[in-house]
Amino acid sequence: MPITDRSSNSKHVHIVTLGCSKNVVDSETLMGLLRRNNITLVDEAEGADAVIINTCGFIDMAKEESVNTILDAVEMKKGGEIGQLYVAGCLSERYRSDLERDIPEVDAYFGVTDFTNILRTINPNHKFDLLGERYVPPGSKSAYLKISEGCDNPCSFCAIPLMRGGHVSRSLDDILIEAQHLASEGVRELVVVGQDTTYWGKDLFGERRLAQLLTKLGEVRGIEWIRLMYAYPSRFPHNILPVIRDTPTICKYMDMPIQHVSDPVLKSMRRGLSRRTLMNLIEQIKKEVPGIALRTTLIVGYPNEGEKEFEELLEFVRFAEFDRLGVFPYSQEERTIAYDMEDPIPAEVKEERIAQIMEAQREISARKNDALVGTTQKLMVEKEVEGEYFCRSERDAPEVDGEVYITSNTLLKPGEFVEADITGSLDYDLFGEYIRHADTVSDSWEKLLPVL
């Protein structure tokens, strides 16, 4: 976010966002509310009247990063580099009393979406309590679209319901209004997120209606790509598959965190499905949406994951051939169902298992990337660095997947869609040469205007 005129009477606030894409949306929503109340956002902490840290409290690594970020900011406050210091988000929601005791230098702690109270604390003379339009940093061509909050799934290892509560779907109208606003701000790609996106509509209509939502999002003018993340595999809504296949603006891409495949581990994790069900689902997705890129996340080192269970997981990774994959060590979380199982698997064993999984995935990714050499791909331009353009394909989600690096004698701008010949590959990235600007759905709309 850019620094605006510091000579105004507005307070100047810097926001630090840690953790997942849902936190990014929360921070941008808070930014919109602050701006609506004449508070200036600045992109450096030093000199700010207030710093707000939006924390993550999901697993040990995230909690450690959040605590270290808070402690660094405390030192800046002690040195007079910043004014007030506020902490919000998941860590604060879950461990507020502990944080207040252990880090009293923080001026106030807030919960996950306690936006109004943050505003009241920063600006007691505020005018607007209701949330206005979300703030998207200028030049953003991709944005997360959060369709729900919280989660109703009973996963034994997960603390998200403790921090964010049960599942609550946003209304269809609210989601579409935000999508249209993002498009009007120049966003070309919407990345649909939630704790469990497949559950959308269950609390509103008594049934899952993600297919309806995706269909409506596919009609938003100005949006070229729509990408689905966090699609929970249990009780999967199969009717979304023809929508993904047949809607031009929906990427042939899905993020589906499976966590594990061994039946004893899945049962203990309370994932609500078996290995066989999972295998059948993956096969069906690939059959109904030819060419779809599947992304998943796994957990290794769960308390009852023995060598047999891990080997089963490793073999499944080789069998399923996911296009994208991330893996995390099990983290024992207080107040979760699995907490009493303790954490018997040593950290070094977890790290070795992660290395084996990622080596298998590296070989899969390298082979899939090599098969793309010689093809022509539609890409979205992200940025230019020293004459080389960083792009993403339909197969690549922002921040978590690979990139395509292309050369071009034609000047390209962020957010433009181009076609490129793929000329080379690495394990996770591709190289190519610009051919032409790509036809877009927006172009098709413009051609229809005289008729309409």
C-alpha positions, 0 to 999 in steps of 0.5 A, spaced: 500 500 500 502 506 498 504 512 503 499 518 502 501 525 504 503 525 511 502 532 512 494 531 513 491 531 520 489 524 519 492 518 523 497 514 520 497 506 521 501 500 518 498 493 518 502 487 518 498 481 515 501 474 517 498 467 515 493 465 510 489 468 505 483 469 509 487 473 514 489 478 507 482 479 506 481 481 514 486 486 513 484 489 507 477 489 510 479 493 516 483 497 511 477 499 508 474 501 514 480 505 516 480 509 510 473 511 510 474 514 517 480 518 514 485 514 517 491 514 512 495 507 511 502 507 510 507 501 508 512 502 513 512 501 520 517 506 522 513 513 524 506 510 524 502 513 529 499 506 530 501 499 528 496 493 527 499 486 527 494 481 524 496 474 527 496 467 525 495 462 530 494 455 526 500 451 528 507 452 532 511 455 526 505 460 525 504 462 532 512 463 533 512 467 527 506 471 530 510 472 537 516 474 534 513 479 530 509 482 536 516 482 540 520 486 534 514 491 534 515 492 542 522 494 541 520 499 536 515 502 540 520 502 546 525 506 541 520 511 539 519 508 532 512 507 532 506 510 536 501 505 539 501 497 538 495 493 537 494 485 536 489 482 532 487 475 529 487 468 530 493 468 535 490 474 539 483 470 539 486 464 542 491 466 547 489 473 549 489 472 556 496 469 555 499 475 551 496 480 555 500 477 561 506 475 557 507 481 552 503 487 556 507 492 552 501 491 547 496 497 547 490 492 546 489 485 543 483 484 539 479 478 536 479 475 529 474 480 526 473 485 531 474 491 526 469 496 529 473 496 536 479 497 533 477 503 529 474 506 536 480 505 539 484 508 534 479 514 533 474 515 538 471 520 534 470 515 528 463 516 524 462 510 520 462 503 524 459 499 518 464 496 514 465 499 507 468 497 501 474 493 502 481 496 500 485 493 495 492 495 494 493 499 487 495 495 481 492 489 484 490 484 479 489 478 483 485 478 489 482 473 494 474 473 495 472 470 502 465 467 501 465 464 508 467 464 515 469 459 520 468 451 520 463 446 522 468 440 520 470 436 526 477 435 524 481 432 530 487 436 529 485 443 527 484 449 532 480 453 527 473 452 529 476 455 536 479 461 533 474 463 528 467 459 530 462 455 526 461 456 519 457 462 516 456 463 509 456 470 506 450 472 502 450 471 495 449 478 494 454 481 498 459 476 495 457 478 488 457 486 490 464 485 492 466 481 486 464 487 482 467 492 486 474 488 485 473 488 478 471 495 478 478 496 481 482 493 476 482 486 479 482 480 473 483 474 478 478 472 484 481 466 488 475 464 492 477 462 499 474 460 506 475 455 511 471 450 507 469 453 500 464 446 499 460 448 505 457 454 502 450 455 502 448 450 507 447 454 513 443 459 508 439 454 504 439 447 508 444 445 502 450 446 499 450 451 493 457 452 491 455 450 484 450 456 484 455 461 487 461 459 482 456 460 476 454 467 478 461 469 479 462 467 472 458 472 470 461 478 473 464 483 468 471 484 468 474 478 471 478 473 467 480 468 472 476 465 478 480 460 482 477 455 487 481 454 494 480 450 500 475 445 497 474 440 503 473 432 500 468 429 505 461 430 502 464 433 496 459 437 492 460 433 485 455 438 481 461 443 481 465 439 476 461 441 470 461 448 472 468 448 473 469 445 466 464 449 462 465 456 465 470 460 461 472 464 467 473 458 472 480 456 472 481 448 471 484 448 478 482 446 484 485 446 491 483 440 495 487 439 502 486 431 503 491 431 509 492 423 509 490 417 506 491 411 511 484 409 513 487 409 521 489 416 520 483 418 517 479 415 522 483 418 528 483 425 524 475 425 523 476 427 516 469 423 514 472 419 508 476 413 507 482 412 502 477 408 497 472 414 497 478 419 496 481 415 490 474 415 487 473 422 488 480 424 485 479 420 479 472 423 478 474 430 478 480 428 473 475 425 468 469 430 469 474 436 468 479 434 463 486 437 464 484 440 471 490 442 475 489 439 482 493 442 489 493 438 495 496 439 502 498 433 507 500 432 514 505 428 516 507 425 523 500 425 526 500 421 532 498 414 530 502 415 523 507 409 523 511 407 518 506 403 515 501 409 514 506 413 512 509 409 506 501 408 504 501 416 504 507 416 500 505 411 495 498 415 494 502 421 492 506 417 487 499 414 484 495 420 485 500 425 481 498 432 484 500 438 480 501 442 486 502 439 493 504 442 500 506 438 506 506 440 514 509 437 520 503 435 525 502 440 530 499 439 537 494 444 539 491 445 545 483 444 546 483 440 540 481 432 540 487 430 538 491 433 543 490 428 548 494 423 543 500 427 545 506 428 540 510 422 540 513 422 533 520 426 533 521 432 529 527 429 526 522 424 523 517 428 521 522 432 517 525 426 514 518 424 512 516 431 509 523 431 505 521 424 502 514 426 500 517 433 497 522 429 493 516 424 490 512 431 488 519 434 485 519 428 480 512 428 479 512 436 478 518 436 473 515 430 469 509 434 468 512 441 467 517 437 462 511 435 458 508 442 457 515 444 453 513 445 446 506 447 448 502 454 448 500 457 454 495 463 456 498 467 462 497 473 466 503 477 467 505 479 474 511 483 473 517 485 470 524 484 472 530 486 468 527 485 462 524 478 464 516 477 465 514 473 471 507 470 469 502 465 472 498 460 468 491 457 469 495 452 473 498 456 478 495 460 484 498 466 487 503 465 492 503 458 493 505 455 486 510 456 480 511 461 475 512 462 468 518 466 466 517 469 459 521 474 454 518 479 450 520 484 445 513 487 446 512 491 452 507 487 457 503 490 463 501 487 469 494 484 469 495 483 461 493 476 459 498 473 453 500 467 450 507 464 450 510 458 447 513 454 453 521 453 451 524 450 458 522 447 464 525 446 471 522 442 477 516 447 479 517 453 474 517 454 466 520 458 461 517 461 455 517 466 449 511 471 448 507 470 442 501 475 442 496 478 447 491 473 448 483 473 447 479 474 454 472 473 456 472 481 457 474 482 449 468 477 448 463 482 452 466 488 448 464 484 441 457 483 444 456 490 446 453 493 439 448 487 439 446 488 446 
